[in-house]
Amino acid sequence: MSLQKGRFIVLGAGVLSLFLGGVVVAQESRQIPSQLMRTVTVTGRGVESIPATIAQISLGVEAQGKTAQEVQQEVARRSTAVVELLRSRNVEKLQTTGIRLNPNYSYQNNVQRLVGYTAVNTVSFRIDTQRVGNLLDEAVKAGASRIDGISFVATDSAIAKAQEQALQEATLDAQRQANAVLATLNLKPEQVVNIQVNGAAAPPPPPIPLAAAPPTEKDRAEMFSVPVIGGEQEVQASVTLQIQY
């Protein structure tokens, strides 16, 4: 009986030694390299301001009447005149942006009564900022009764060029940051091991809201007598560099 117990103990020790040996081998296979690549990561930013020479305009025709057919015919007639005017002035990206027909109700003694309809047809287009004042005055005279807003943007070619310049500025900015940090620590940059371009965006300025109520004759004469100035549009870019030292 004691002999069998001794054999069991010896066998158990053998299994234990094999298991521990496997652990040691696994640890040796996952040894961490003694020399790690040292890097610094920096993000640079570039901003370009360019003239906003294009006006994005939204205007429309609004009419009210007793019947749906009446207001739709009136809006169609005036909208056709406005669109023909815009086409004759060679505006860009002319498109219809909304068509609405809403019933109008009156309420008396908690009783709802249909009194008529309101129809609205809106269009949007682009034009040089220098031509905005005269064109809007002509559009109002042709039948436009809503000028919902104006926003100013740069031309597509100007934006594309500014995006390239902003990316270059962002890259140089990232390099300057890395050089400043490494020089302070008496270290020297060796090579760029990773580049991440975070993009170059040109968000348009917010639209400028204008009065939507139908203008009076006096308003038509004075509405756009002041020159329209587009201002500037910013193009922003950022680039992240990982530099070995």
C-alpha positions, 0 to 999 in steps of 0.5 A: 500500500505504501509503495503504490502511494509513493509511485503516485507521488512521483508521477504527480511530480513528473506531470507538474514539472512538465507543466511548469516547463511548458509555462517557461517555454511560453514566456520565453517565446513572448519576450519583449524586445529590448529596443522599442521604436520611440516615436512622437505624435503631433497634429498640425492645423492649417487655415486658409481664408478666401474671398466668398464671391458667389451668393447662394440665394433662395427666393420664392413666390407666395400667393393666397386665394379662396380656392386651391386652383386659383392660388396654384395658377397664380403661383405658377404664372408668377413662378414662370416669370421669375424662372425665365428672368433668372435663366435670362440672367445666366444664374448657376445651379437653378433648381426648385427647392419647395412646392407647398399648398396649405389650407387657411382656417378661421376659428370663431366660437370654437368652429373651424372654417376653411377660408382659403389656401396659401401656395408657395414655390421656392427656387435656389440659384447661384450668382456673383455677389456683385450682381445680387442687388440688381437681380433680386430687385428684378426678381421681386418686380417679376413676381417673387414675394419671398426672399428666404436667405442668402449665403456666400461661398467661394468658387469650387476652384478657389476652394480646391486650391485653398484645400491644398494650401491648408494641408501643406500648412497643417503638415509644416505645422506638425513638423514644427511642433515635433522639432520644437519638442525633440530639440528641447529634449536634445533628441533628433527626428529620424523619419516619419513612420505614419501620416494621417490626413484628417481632411480639408473642409470648407464649411459655408457661412450660415445663411443671412435671413431676409424678410419673407413678407411680400415687399411694398413698392417702397421696399422694392425701391430700397431693398437692395440699394446697399451693396452686398458684400460676400466676405470670406470663407475659411478652409481648414485642414489638419494632419497628424504625423508620427515621427521616430526619434 
